[in-house]
Amino acid sequence: MEPGSQQEKGRVRQKRRTRALLLRAAVELIRRGEVPTVAGVAEEADVSRRTVYRYIPTQEQLLAEASLESLRPEVEAIIESARREQDAAEALRRVVGGIQRLAVKHEALLRSILRLSLDRKLGEGTPVRGRRRLDWIQSALETVKPRLSRRAYERLVSALTLTLGVEALVILHDIRGLDAKQSVEICQWAAGALLEAALREGRGSRKR
């Protein structure tokens, strides 16, 4: 192997280690009940603020990545449980219920991420939120996808994003005045109704 290639691989590994160090520091702050900031992560990781900015340039990105990293084991357990379920409606109910209960548990932090996201101007920068919820939905719909047209499937996935995440909780709590348990149940009900409607439309299309 060329010396230059070895040096490049070494730099890549070092960058990964530094990024992992920063995320671990941010997760530790979350576990202590603190909202991670660039200054807080720099102090916890014993690095300069400049280093933190180099790897994670905005507080929004820092909060999003750190919060998701801290929740990863719980989210993976929810998704794995849903994948073992053969019935799509039950799999979706488990995903929506599990994820929304996690969102309730960490609502203050997730609201902070949402607020920072909304503070950015439309089109400014690259979105750092939301991609994972698409993966969660698609994992619950694995047995349903072959029964729907591509258009119907994509429309269902898009509609189901409205039932996941802190945004749904904000609407149900702040506007409708529902408590946490009621909010989660409504999200599950809405997801089930959307799935049922998509399947019903699919059956109707095949009959014509």
N, C-alpha and C positions, 0 to 999 in steps of 0.2 A: 504493500500500500504506500502511496506517495506521502511524503511528510506533510504536504499541504492538506491532503485529505484527512490525515490524522488530526491535524490542528483544527480543521473545520468541525470534525466530529466532536472533538473535545470542547469546542465553543458551544456547540448545540447542547451537549450534555450539561454544561455549566449553566446555560440559560434555563434549561428545564429544572435543574436543581434550585436555582434562585427563584424561579416562579413558584415552584412547589413550596419553598420556604415561606414566601410571602403569603400564599394561600393558607398555609398552616397557621401562620400568625393571625391572619384575619379570622379564621375559624375559631381559634382560641379566644379571641375577643368576643365573638358571638356567644360562645359557650359561657363566658363570664357575664353575659347579659349586656354587653356593650355593642354599639353600632360602629363597625370598623371605619376608620378614616385613614387617609394616607399617612398622617402624622402618627396615629396610633399603631398602624402596621409597621411603620419604620422603627418605632421604639421597641415594639414587641420582637421584631426580627433582628434588631440591632444592625440596621442598615440605614443608609441615608434616604431622605425623602426623594431625592433625585432618582435613586435606584427604583423605588416603588413606582414613580411616575413613568419610568422607562418601560416597565413591564405591564403595569395596569394604569393607564393614563387618566381615567376618570373615576370618581367615587361611585358612580352608577355601576360601572363595570366591576369595580372592586366588591361592592355589595352583592351584585348578582352572582358573580363567580364564587365568592366566599359562602354565601348562603346556600347555593346549590351544592357546593362541596360538602358542607356540614350536614345537609339533608340526604346526601346520596345513599347511604346504607338503608335508610328508611324507605326512600323512593324505590330502590331496587327490590326490596322485599315486597312492596305493594305490586309492582309490575310482575314479579315472578309469580306471585299468588294468582294474579289475573290470567297469566299465560297458561296456568294449569287448568283453568276453567274452560270447558268445552262450549258452554252456552255464552254467546256473545253478549247478551243482555246482562248476565251476571258478571261477566268479565268487566264490562264497562261500568257497572255499578260499583265494583270493587275499586277500580282505578279512580273514578270520580270521588267516591266516598273517602278513600284513603288519602288522596292528594289534597282534597279540600279540608280534611281534618288536620293535616299537616299545615296547611295554609292558615287555619284558625290558630293553631299552636304558635305559629311564628308570624302572626298578622302584623305586629308592630314593625318588624324588620321588613317584611314584604311591602307594607305601605310606604316605607321610606324609599325602597327601590322604585316603586311606582311613581312617587312624587318626583324623584330625580329624573326619571324617564320623561315625565310630562313637562318638566322644566326645560328640556332640550327643545330647540326649534325643530319643526318638521323637516326631515331630510338631513338633519345635521348628524354626521357620523354614521357608523354602522350599528344597526340594532344589536343589542347583546342579550335581549330577553325573548322568551317565547318559543324558541326552537324545540326545546325539550318537550314541551307539552304536546307538540305534534307527534313526537315519537311515542309518548305515553298513549295517546289516542289510537295511533295506528297499531300498537301492540294489542290493544283490546279488540280491534276490529279485524284481526287476522282471519278469523273464520267467516267473516261477513263479506270481505272484499270481493271474493269470486262471484258473489250473488248480485253484485251491483255493477252498473255501467261505470266507466271511469268518471264521467261527469257527476253521477249521483254519489259516488264514493267521495270524491274531492269536496263536493258540497256538504256532505255529512261531516267530514273531518273539520271543515271550516266552521260549521255551525256548532260542533261540539267544543271548539276552543272557547266559546262563550260560557261554558259550564265549568271551566277549570281556571284556577288561579285566584289571586287576591282581588282582581277586578270584580269578579262575580260577588265576592263577599262584601265588598264596599257597597255595591248597589243594593244588595239584599238587606244589609244592616243599616246603612245610612239613609237609604230612600224608603225601603219597605219596613224598617224597624224590626226585622227578624233577629232572633238570637242565633248563636253559632249552630246549634243542633238543627234548627229549622232551615237555616241557610244551606247546610250540607245536604239535607233531605231534598230541598228544592232543586239543587244542582243535580242530584242523582235522578230525580223525577224528570227534569227537563232533558237530561241526556238520554234516558230511556224512551221518552216520547219522540225525540228526534230520530233515534235508531228505529223505532217502530214505524214511524212515518216513511223513512227511507226504504225499509224492507217492503212496506205495503205498496209504495210506488213501484218498486222493482218487480213485485209480483204482477201488478197491473200492466206493466210494460211487456212482460213476457206473454201475457194472455192475448195482447192485441196482435 
